[in-house]
Amino acid sequence: MTIKEKIKEEIDLLPDELLDQVQEYLNSIKVSRIKREKTHTLHLKGQYDSMNLRQKAYE
């Protein structure tokens, strides 16, 4: 039996008065995905910005 099934069984045994509290708790622990912006790696004022990397790689 998986954890999810065990939790479902425990919820089924709870009285109706407590289901609102369980719902509030579940809503509070939901993980929201944060959309991260891409970091542009070109022109970060590093040593490789002005270098031709393909030419350097074949040397």
N, C-alpha and C positions, 0 to 999 in steps of 0.2 A: 504494500500500500504506500502510495507516495504522500509526501507532506501535504500537497494540495488536496488530496482526498481526505486526509485526516482533518484538515482545517474545515473543509466543507461539512464533514460530519459533526464537528463541534459547533459550527454555526447553526446547523439544523436542530441541535439540542437546546439552543438558547431561547429564552422567552422573547416574545414579540417586542416587549418594551426596550430590550437592549439592542435590537437590530439597528435602530437609528444611530446609536453610539458606534456600533461596528462600522456602519456606512461612513460616518464622519471620520473615523480613524483610517479607513481604507483610502478615503479621498485625501487625507493629509499626508499619506506616505507614498503617493504616486510620484514616480520620478518623471520630471519633465525633461525632455531632451533639449539641450541648448545647441542652437545652430551656431557653429563657430565659423567665423569668417576666415577665408584662406589668407595666409600671409604670403604676399608676393615676395619671392626670393630674389628677384632681379633688382639691381641697383640699391642694395642695402649699404653701400659705401664700404664694401669689403675688398679684399685683395683680388678677388676673381671677377669683379664687375667689368673691368676693362680688358680682360685677357680673353683671347680666343681659345676656349677650352678644348675644342675638337683638335685644333692644330697642336696644342700642348700635349694632348693625350697620345698623338701619333708620333711624337718625337722620341 
